[in-house]
């Protein structure tokens, strides 16, 4: 049981770190935040299909990324919540068609982020425009890049995301 917790925490921490580094990198190119954003780290929202640790890992990664890239507090909180909802939705769809896996993060961010942009940052263009621009960015990062990442990782899923089996102890009880 202890090994499962350590594995879970380690996987979540690694995913959070990778998400943060990727976002920080793309932010240097001006694409992590704003009305036009292609946050390549959102491709990682496909990872809950492989491990439940990705759900909190993505949430923490987004929280850290939004904080480090200078986002407003409402963006830090609500943007991270959108990523959490999307990651949880992907986890729920993990046994369905792989083509459906990117839908929850695309929808969550397309619904949440435009309102953050409009009301927190006073971004021009209106909600419909912002939904279109954010939605297109999410389709690129989650839909295209996320599905490519899924296909690349699928053959290695048992190596990258091992599910530790409970093993019997000397007393015959499962540990």
Buried (B, 14 or more C-beta within 10 A) or exposed (E): EEEEEEBBEEBBBBBBBBBBBBBBEBBEEEBBBBBEBBBBBBBBBBBBBBBBBBBBBBBBBBBBBBBBBEBBEEBBBBBBBBBBBBBBBBBEBBEEEBEEBBBBBBBBBBBBBBBBBBEBBEBEBEEEBBBBBBBBBBBBBBBEBBBEBBEEBEEEBEEBBEEEEEEEEEEEEEE
